[in-house]
């Protein structure tokens, strides 16, 4: 879906889009179409085009039959976890790649199972990978399990990349650095990769543990 909005500023135009579409800003892409500066007889204005992925036209959820006992047992394990948490649902395979399997959780309680910034889902994913590692024959390398629900992973990835680029632009203007929120290893790699082609900034991870922070630094700063 594509819609256009106009406001006195970019922020006002985006606020109109958020209000009309009933979405958060990180759930759609914004394209600046036109910016009109203040004049004697005309107020400044900004026109934007909003791109929203329709579920009907996006990548459909594909329910794939289980391939072998390892996949089935891992799916049953995840199903048992969410049931014991008190938030039952169904688990199915939504993709299969080289040494990687995607499991999708369908539940009325998906928001709780995902958790803030996806941390609950990350915890479920960690347990699933530990379990798969234990049941995989010792002479085989375990596959990696990716847990998702309500297409959260993809939406989160898009949001992180947009945020990283916007923050990098702010850092270039301020000629300083900015520390982002704590993120898991995969999310940090997204930022490093997204900003790798920007010549004026560098990125580095700071902190200890699984959830570290990425600092975006202007190359000419003293950080």
Phi and psi in degrees as GROMACS dihedral restraints (atoms count N, CA, C in turn):
[ dihedral_restraints ]
;  ai    aj    ak    al  type     phi  dphi    fc
    3     4     5     6     1  -127.7    20    10
    4     5     6     7     1   127.6    20    10
    6     7     8     9     1  -137.2    20    10
    7     8     9    10     1   155.2    20    10
    9    10    11    12     1  -116.2    20    10
   10    11    12    13     1   144.0    20    10
   12    13    14    15     1  -136.6    20    10
   13    14    15    16     1   154.7    20    10
   15    16    17    18     1  -135.6    20    10
   16    17    18    19     1   143.2    20    10
   18    19    20    21     1  -153.7    20    10
   19    20    21    22     1   173.2    20    10
   21    22    23    24     1   -66.4    20    10
   22    23    24    25     1   -30.6    20    10
   24    25    26    27     1  -134.2    20    10
   25    26    27    28     1   168.2    20    10
   27    28    29    30     1   -61.3    20    10
   28    29    30    31     1   -40.6    20    10
   30    31    32    33     1   -61.2    20    10
   31    32    33    34     1   -41.9    20    10
   33    34    35    36     1   -67.1    20    10
   34    35    36    37     1   -40.1    20    10
   36    37    38    39     1   -63.4    20    10
   37    38    39    40     1   -41.4    20    10
   39    40    41    42     1   -67.4    20    10
   40    41    42    43     1   -37.9    20    10
   42    43    44    45     1   -61.4    20    10
   43    44    45    46     1   -38.8    20    10
   45    46    47    48     1   -63.6    20    10
   46    47    48    49     1   -40.7    20    10
   48    49    50    51     1   -64.6    20    10
   49    50    51    52     1   -44.1    20    10
   51    52    53    54     1   -59.2    20    10
   52    53    54    55     1   -44.4    20    10
   54    55    56    57     1   -66.5    20    10
   55    56    57    58     1   -45.7    20    10
   57    58    59    60     1   -73.0    20    10
   58    59    60    61     1   -39.0    20    10
   60    61    62    63     1   -84.4    20    10
   61    62    63    64     1   -18.1    20    10
   63    64    65    66     1    68.8    20    10
   64    65    66    67     1    31.7    20    10
   66    67    68    69     1  -121.3    20    10
   67    68    69    70     1   163.6    20    10
   69    70    71    72     1   -83.9    20    10
   70    71    72    73     1   157.6    20    10
   72    73    74    75     1   -60.5    20    10
   73    74    75    76     1   -31.7    20    10
   75    76    77    78     1   -79.9    20    10
   76    77    78    79     1     4.9    20    10
   78    79    80    81     1  -101.0    20    10
   79    80    81    82     1     3.9    20    10
   81    82    83    84     1  -146.7    20    10
   82    83    84    85     1   159.2    20    10
   84    85    86    87     1   -96.7    20    10
   85    86    87    88     1   141.7    20    10
   87    88    89    90     1  -114.6    20    10
   88    89    90    91     1   130.3    20    10
   90    91    92    93     1  -119.1    20    10
   91    92    93    94     1   122.8    20    10
   93    94    95    96     1   -77.7    20    10
   94    95    96    97     1   118.5    20    10
   96    97    98    99     1   -92.5    20    10
   97    98    99   100     1   -41.8    20    10
   99   100   101   102     1  -156.4    20    10
  100   101   102   103     1   137.3    20    10
  102   103   104   105     1  -126.4    20    10
  103   104   105   106     1   121.4    20    10
  105   106   107   108     1  -110.6    20    10
  106   107   108   109     1   122.4    20    10
  108   109   110   111     1   -75.6    20    10
  109   110   111   112     1   160.4    20    10
  111   112   113   114     1   -60.7    20    10
  112   113   114   115     1   138.0    20    10
  114   115   116   117     1  -132.4    20    10
  115   116   117   118     1   179.5    20    10
  117   118   119   120     1   -64.8    20    10
  118   119   120   121     1   -40.5    20    10
  120   121   122   123     1  -111.2    20    10
  121   122   123   124     1     3.1    20    10
  123   124   125   126     1  -143.7    20    10
  124   125   126   127     1   134.2    20    10
  126   127   128   129     1   -75.8    20    10
  127   128   129   130     1   154.0    20    10
  129   130   131   132     1   -66.2    20    10
  130   131   132   133     1   152.4    20    10
  132   133   134   135     1  -152.9    20    10
  133   134   135   136     1   156.7    20    10
  135   136   137   138     1  -132.6    20    10
  136   137   138   139     1   130.5    20    10
  138   139   140   141     1  -111.3    20    10
  139   140   141   142     1   130.8    20    10
  141   142   143   144     1  -123.5    20    10
  142   143   144   145     1   156.8    20    10
  144   145   146   147     1  -116.8    20    10
  145   146   147   148     1   128.6    20    10
  147   148   149   150     1  -106.4    20    10
  148   149   150   151     1   130.1    20    10
  150   151   152   153     1  -109.2    20    10
  151   152   153   154     1   120.1    20    10
  153   154   155   156     1  -122.0    20    10
  154   155   156   157     1   128.3    20    10
  156   157   158   159     1   -77.9    20    10
  157   158   159   160     1   117.0    20    10
  159   160   161   162     1   -73.3    20    10
  160   161   162   163     1   136.6    20    10
  162   163   164   165     1   -60.8    20    10
  163   164   165   166     1   -30.8    20    10
  165   166   167   168     1   -72.8    20    10
  166   167   168   169     1   -24.1    20    10
  168   169   170   171     1  -109.4    20    10
  169   170   171   172     1    -6.0    20    10
  171   172   173   174     1   -78.9    20    10
  172   173   174   175     1  -169.8    20    10
  174   175   176   177     1   -72.1    20    10
  175   176   177   178     1   118.3    20    10
  177   178   179   180     1   -71.5    20    10
  178   179   180   181     1   152.6    20    10
  180   181   182   183     1   -72.8    20    10
  181   182   183   184     1   126.5    20    10
  183   184   185   186     1  -110.4    20    10
  184   185   186   187     1   119.4    20    10
  186   187   188   189     1   -86.6    20    10
  187   188   189   190     1   111.1    20    10
  189   190   191   192     1  -103.3    20    10
  190   191   192   193     1   136.8    20    10
  192   193   194   195     1   -62.9    20    10
  193   194   195   196     1   146.2    20    10
  195   196   197   198     1   -63.6    20    10
  196   197   198   199     1   139.1    20    10
  198   199   200   201     1  -111.9    20    10
  199   200   201   202     1    94.4    20    10
  201   202   203   204     1    90.0    20    10
  202   203   204   205     1   167.2    20    10
  204   205   206   207     1   -69.6    20    10
  205   206   207   208     1   -33.2    20    10
  207   208   209   210     1   -61.5    20    10
  208   209   210   211     1   -45.4    20    10
  210   211   212   213     1   -63.4    20    10
  211   212   213   214     1   -46.4    20    10
  213   214   215   216     1   -63.4    20    10
  214   215   216   217     1   -44.1    20    10
  216   217   218   219     1   -65.5    20    10
  217   218   219   220     1   -37.1    20    10
  219   220   221   222     1   -67.2    20    10
  220   221   222   223     1   -40.4    20    10
  222   223   224   225     1   -63.9    20    10
  223   224   225   226     1   -40.9    20    10
  225   226   227   228     1   -64.3    20    10
  226   227   228   229     1   -39.5    20    10
  228   229   230   231     1   -59.9    20    10
  229   230   231   232     1   -46.8    20    10
  231   232   233   234     1   -64.8    20    10
  232   233   234   235     1   -40.6    20    10
  234   235   236   237     1   -58.4    20    10
  235   236   237   238     1   -43.2    20    10
  237   238   239   240     1   -66.0    20    10
  238   239   240   241     1   -36.8    20    10
  240   241   242   243     1   -60.4    20    10
  241   242   243   244     1   -51.3    20    10
  243   244   245   246     1   -70.0    20    10
  244   245   246   247     1   -28.7    20    10
  246   247   248   249     1   -67.0    20    10
  247   248   249   250     1   -42.8    20    10
  249   250   251   252     1   -69.3    20    10
  250   251   252   253     1   -24.3    20    10
  252   253   254   255     1   -73.4    20    10
  253   254   255   256     1   -15.8    20    10
  255   256   257   258     1    94.1    20    10
  256   257   258   259     1    12.6    20    10
  258   259   260   261     1  -129.9    20    10
  259   260   261   262     1    71.7    20    10
  261   262   263   264     1   -63.9    20    10
  262   263   264   265     1   156.0    20    10
  264   265   266   267     1  -173.1    20    10
  265   266   267   268     1  -172.5    20    10
  267   268   269   270     1  -113.5    20    10
  268   269   270   271     1   152.4    20    10
  270   271   272   273     1  -126.0    20    10
  271   272   273   274     1   129.1    20    10
  273   274   275   276     1  -137.3    20    10
  274   275   276   277     1   165.9    20    10
  276   277   278   279     1   -85.3    20    10
  277   278   279   280     1   126.8    20    10
  279   280   281   282     1  -112.5    20    10
  280   281   282   283     1   -11.1    20    10
  282   283   284   285     1  -162.9    20    10
  283   284   285   286     1   158.9    20    10
  285   286   287   288     1  -141.9    20    10
  286   287   288   289     1   123.0    20    10
  288   289   290   291     1  -126.7    20    10
  289   290   291   292     1  -178.4    20    10
  291   292   293   294     1   -63.0    20    10
  292   293   294   295     1   115.8    20    10
  294   295   296   297     1    57.8    20    10
  295   296   297   298     1    28.2    20    10
  297   298   299   300     1  -149.3    20    10
  298   299   300   301     1   139.3    20    10
  300   301   302   303     1  -133.8    20    10
  301   302   303   304     1   134.7    20    10
  303   304   305   306     1  -103.2    20    10
  304   305   306   307     1   125.6    20    10
  306   307   308   309     1  -111.7    20    10
  307   308   309   310     1   132.0    20    10
  309   310   311   312     1  -111.4    20    10
  310   311   312   313     1   130.1    20    10
  312   313   314   315     1   -97.9    20    10
  313   314   315   316     1   124.5    20    10
  315   316   317   318     1  -108.4    20    10
  316   317   318   319     1   118.5    20    10
  318   319   320   321     1  -157.0    20    10
  319   320   321   322     1   149.9    20    10
  321   322   323   324     1   -69.7    20    10
  322   323   324   325     1   -14.3    20    10
  324   325   326   327     1  -109.5    20    10
  325   326   327   328     1    30.0    20    10
  327   328   329   330     1   -58.7    20    10
  328   329   330   331     1   -36.2    20    10
  330   331   332   333     1   -61.0    20    10
  331   332   333   334     1   -39.6    20    10
  333   334   335   336     1   -72.3    20    10
  334   335   336   337     1   -41.2    20    10
  336   337   338   339     1   -66.0    20    10
  337   338   339   340     1   -33.0    20    10
  339   340   341   342     1   -70.7    20    10
  340   341   342   343     1   -48.5    20    10
  342   343   344   345     1    77.6    20    10
  343   344   345   346     1   173.0    20    10
  345   346   347   348     1   -64.8    20    10
  346   347   348   349     1   125.5    20    10
  348   349   350   351     1    56.7    20    10
  349   350   351   352     1    23.2    20    10
  351   352   353   354     1    76.4    20    10
  352   353   354   355     1    14.7    20    10
  354   355   356   357     1   -68.9    20    10
  355   356   357   358     1   -35.5    20    10
  357   358   359   360     1   -65.4    20    10
  358   359   360   361     1   -41.6    20    10
  360   361   362   363     1   -67.1    20    10
  361   362   363   364     1   -35.7    20    10
  363   364   365   366     1   -62.2    20    10
  364   365   366   367     1   -38.4    20    10
  366   367   368   369     1   -67.1    20    10
  367   368   369   370     1   -41.3    20    10
  369   370   371   372     1   -63.1    20    10
  370   371   372   373     1   -41.0    20    10
  372   373   374   375     1   -63.3    20    10
  373   374   375   376     1   -41.5    20    10
  375   376   377   378     1   -61.0    20    10
  376   377   378   379     1   -45.6    20    10
  378   379   380   381     1   -62.8    20    10
  379   380   381   382     1   -39.9    20    10
  381   382   383   384     1   -63.7    20    10
  382   383   384   385     1   -39.3    20    10
  384   385   386   387     1   -69.9    20    10
  385   386   387   388     1   -37.0    20    10
  387   388   389   390     1   -64.2    20    10
  388   389   390   391     1   -43.0    20    10
  390   391   392   393     1   -64.4    20    10
  391   392   393   394     1   -45.8    20    10
  393   394   395   396     1   -62.2    20    10
  394   395   396   397     1   -37.5    20    10
  396   397   398   399     1   -62.3    20    10
  397   398   399   400     1   -35.0    20    10
  399   400   401   402     1   -74.3    20    10
  400   401   402   403     1   -33.9    20    10
  402   403   404   405     1   -92.0    20    10
  403   404   405   406     1    -7.9    20    10
  405   406   407   408     1   -76.2    20    10
  406   407   408   409     1   134.0    20    10
  408   409   410   411     1   -52.5    20    10
  409   410   411   412     1   144.2    20    10
  411   412   413   414     1   -61.7    20    10
  412   413   414   415     1   -23.4    20    10
  414   415   416   417     1   -90.1    20    10
  415   416   417   418     1     5.9    20    10
  417   418   419   420     1  -119.3    20    10
  418   419   420   421     1   149.7    20    10
  420   421   422   423     1   -86.8    20    10
  421   422   423   424     1   125.4    20    10
  423   424   425   426     1   -62.8    20    10
  424   425   426   427     1   143.3    20    10
  426   427   428   429     1   -75.4    20    10
  427   428   429   430     1   166.6    20    10
  429   430   431   432     1  -102.1    20    10
  430   431   432   433     1   135.9    20    10
  432   433   434   435     1   -99.0    20    10
  433   434   435   436     1   130.4    20    10
  435   436   437   438     1  -113.8    20    10
  436   437   438   439     1   115.9    20    10
  438   439   440   441     1   -95.0    20    10
  439   440   441   442     1   134.4    20    10
  441   442   443   444     1  -141.2    20    10
  442   443   444   445     1   163.9    20    10
  444   445   446   447     1  -158.7    20    10
  445   446   447   448     1   134.3    20    10
  447   448   449   450     1    56.5    20    10
  448   449   450   451     1    31.2    20    10
  450   451   452   453     1    57.4    20    10
  451   452   453   454     1    29.4    20    10
  453   454   455   456     1   -62.1    20    10
  454   455   456   457     1   -43.5    20    10
  456   457   458   459     1   -55.6    20    10
  457   458   459   460     1   -47.5    20    10
  459   460   461   462     1   -65.9    20    10
  460   461   462   463     1   -43.6    20    10
  462   463   464   465     1   -63.3    20    10
  463   464   465   466     1   -39.5    20    10
  465   466   467   468     1   -65.7    20    10
  466   467   468   469     1   -42.1    20    10
  468   469   470   471     1   -61.0    20    10
  469   470   471   472     1   -46.9    20    10
  471   472   473   474     1   -60.5    20    10
  472   473   474   475     1   -41.6    20    10
  474   475   476   477     1   -64.1    20    10
  475   476   477   478     1   -42.1    20    10
  477   478   479   480     1   -65.0    20    10
  478   479   480   481     1   -43.4    20    10
  480   481   482   483     1   -63.3    20    10
  481   482   483   484     1   -43.7    20    10
  483   484   485   486     1   -62.4    20    10
  484   485   486   487     1   -43.5    20    10
  486   487   488   489     1   -63.1    20    10
  487   488   489   490     1   -41.3    20    10
  489   490   491   492     1   -63.1    20    10
  490   491   492   493     1   -44.8    20    10
  492   493   494   495     1   -66.7    20    10
  493   494   495   496     1   -40.1    20    10
  495   496   497   498     1   -65.1    20    10
  496   497   498   499     1   -41.5    20    10
  498   499   500   501     1   -66.4    20    10
  499   500   501   502     1   -38.6    20    10
  501   502   503   504     1   -61.8    20    10
  502   503   504   505     1   -39.3    20    10
  504   505   506   507     1   -64.3    20    10
  505   506   507   508     1   -39.4    20    10
  507   508   509   510     1   -64.8    20    10
  508   509   510   511     1   -40.5    20    10
  510   511   512   513     1   -63.8    20    10
  511   512   513   514     1   -39.6    20    10
  513   514   515   516     1   -64.5    20    10
  514   515   516   517     1   -37.5    20    10
  516   517   518   519     1   -71.8    20    10
  517   518   519   520     1   -38.6    20    10
  519   520   521   522     1   -84.5    20    10
  520   521   522   523     1   -15.0    20    10
  522   523   524   525     1    54.8    20    10
  523   524   525   526     1    43.5    20    10
  525   526   527   528     1  -136.1    20    10
  526   527   528   529     1  -142.9    20    10
  528   529   530   531     1  -142.3    20    10
  529   530   531   532     1   164.5    20    10
  531   532   533   534     1  -145.6    20    10
  532   533   534   535     1   137.0    20    10
  534   535   536   537     1   -99.0    20    10
  535   536   537   538     1   126.1    20    10
  537   538   539   540     1   -87.4    20    10
  538   539   540   541     1   171.9    20    10
  540   541   542   543     1   -66.4    20    10
  541   542   543   544     1   156.9    20    10
  543   544   545   546     1   -60.0    20    10
  544   545   546   547     1   137.8    20    10
  546   547   548   549     1  -139.8    20    10
  547   548   549   550     1   158.9    20    10
  549   550   551   552     1   -77.1    20    10
  550   551   552   553     1   168.9    20    10
  552   553   554   555     1   -55.6    20    10
  553   554   555   556     1   -41.9    20    10
  555   556   557   558     1   -63.2    20    10
  556   557   558   559     1   -43.3    20    10
  558   559   560   561     1   -66.2    20    10
  559   560   561   562     1   -36.2    20    10
  561   562   563   564     1   -66.4    20    10
  562   563   564   565     1   -38.3    20    10
  564   565   566   567     1   -63.5    20    10
  565   566   567   568     1   -36.3    20    10
  567   568   569   570     1   -57.5    20    10
  568   569   570   571     1   -44.1    20    10
  570   571   572   573     1   -67.9    20    10
  571   572   573   574     1   -46.4    20    10
  573   574   575   576     1   -57.2    20    10
  574   575   576   577     1   -42.8    20    10
  576   577   578   579     1   -69.9    20    10
  577   578   579   580     1   -42.8    20    10
  579   580   581   582     1   -62.6    20    10
  580   581   582   583     1   -32.5    20    10
  582   583   584   585     1  -101.9    20    10
  583   584   585   586     1     4.3    20    10
  585   586   587   588     1   -62.7    20    10
  586   587   588   589     1   -27.6    20    10
  588   589   590   591     1   -92.5    20    10
  589   590   591   592     1     4.1    20    10
  591   592   593   594     1   -93.1    20    10
  592   593   594   595     1   113.2    20    10
  594   595   596   597     1   -71.0    20    10
  595   596   597   598     1   -20.9    20    10
  597   598   599   600     1   -91.8    20    10
  598   599   600   601     1    -5.3    20    10
  600   601   602   603     1  -131.0    20    10
  601   602   603   604     1   155.6    20    10
  603   604   605   606     1  -129.0    20    10
  604   605   606   607     1   160.3    20    10
  606   607   608   609     1  -128.6    20    10
  607   608   609   610     1   147.2    20    10
  609   610   611   612     1  -150.2    20    10
  610   611   612   613     1   148.4    20    10
  612   613   614   615     1   -89.6    20    10
  613   614   615   616     1   142.4    20    10
  615   616   617   618     1  -131.1    20    10
  616   617   618   619     1   148.1    20    10
  618   619   620   621     1   108.7    20    10
  619   620   621   622     1  -179.8    20    10
  621   622   623   624     1  -121.7    20    10
  622   623   624   625     1   164.5    20    10
  624   625   626   627     1    85.2    20    10
  625   626   627   628     1  -172.7    20    10
  627   628   629   630     1   -69.1    20    10
  628   629   630   631     1   -42.8    20    10
  630   631   632   633     1   -97.2    20    10
  631   632   633   634     1    97.7    20    10
  633   634   635   636     1  -104.0    20    10
  634   635   636   637     1   169.8    20    10
  636   637   638   639     1  -109.2    20    10
  637   638   639   640     1   146.4    20    10
  639   640   641   642     1  -101.0    20    10
  640   641   642   643     1   129.9    20    10
  642   643   644   645     1  -103.2    20    10
  643   644   645   646     1   127.1    20    10
  645   646   647   648     1   -98.5    20    10
  646   647   648   649     1   121.8    20    10
  648   649   650   651     1  -121.7    20    10
  649   650   651   652     1   133.1    20    10
  651   652   653   654     1   -71.7    20    10
  652   653   654   655     1   131.5    20    10
  654   655   656   657     1   -59.9    20    10
  655   656   657   658     1   -28.6    20    10
  657   658   659   660     1   -88.1    20    10
  658   659   660   661     1     0.2    20    10
  660   661   662   663     1   -80.8    20    10
  661   662   663   664     1   174.0    20    10
  663   664   665   666     1   -99.5    20    10
  664   665   666   667     1    12.8    20    10
